[in-house]
């Protein structure tokens, strides 16, 4: 970060001028440093932090107006089509894509940490069988802090790095087990002869009785892309939650659990789940036209279209659409709900109302369709999101701890009662 040459903001406040330095990043708008406002006895007011840069980061850049998403400078579509998820993980963690030797070493490290302590499996028994898998993930990921705490020194870079590897490796195991537990099937342990996505699908769908279960390579490729396309998304609600928790020096596994909690919300990670619920409410293809007219009249909400950040086409959606077409073509699924989704897509991409408002299908729309086609139940969708996003969370946690940082302490505009006395 460097001060923008010759640029400053001047704030007129109570008859005084306060000069506020302006900083320039490598990309994106300049940033006004407002910390000196505090010395004047004032706070800034920015609900939702829509105009606030809470940190400096070198990991991910988004330009919502242009539909740009870069990880360490690389466009997301190139990473999703020319690299696999673990290469993207290496990139987010280390700043550069791995060479062949580095990739082999990194993949081996992840494979060697996919197992979890046997006692972790007993935590699942404390949950109801009908518990939402995200509730289970919040609990069991947080419980990892009980296994990695006393000997963990977050000031030691080696300890931080092995923590990142452990999380990337173990989250798929815990995610698959959260599904197995809710359907009453025995846990399937990880296999180190499978790649990352294959291993996850194997743990999800194999059973002890089906020793010859084989993962469809088209589905494992699709799953790998879903993980990649969800790997990081700058300072969103869950990432900011992880950073805020991490700023207290909290156990990193507890920090990631806090990120999972934030992701669970329907306005964040639950969006693709909401897409399938919308399709269920529409019912059939015959009802799509009328539903879209209701959307135009603002009598219904169109889920999976448009994006809070992207004011143009979601750069992740193009790759996800191609993957969606590959999966549906390979499986030859004749699912009325998927046909309904394709009709929604057709109308949205051809109707001037949706085109003018740039309500294009986003990554959540296509990922929900793919996951349903693969056979993953709706309540596991956000778990898949959390699995992919874990590397983003831990990358930001690592970046924060690699430099001096301050504990997060937002302030408020107080509008409650003034001081008053108890009268009896």
Beta strands, then each sheet from edge to edge (+ up, - down):
strand 1: 2-13
strand 2: 16-24
strand 3: 31-32
strand 4: 60-63
strand 5: 68-71
strand 6: 74-75
sheet 1: 1+ 2- 3+
sheet 2: 4+ 5- 6+
end
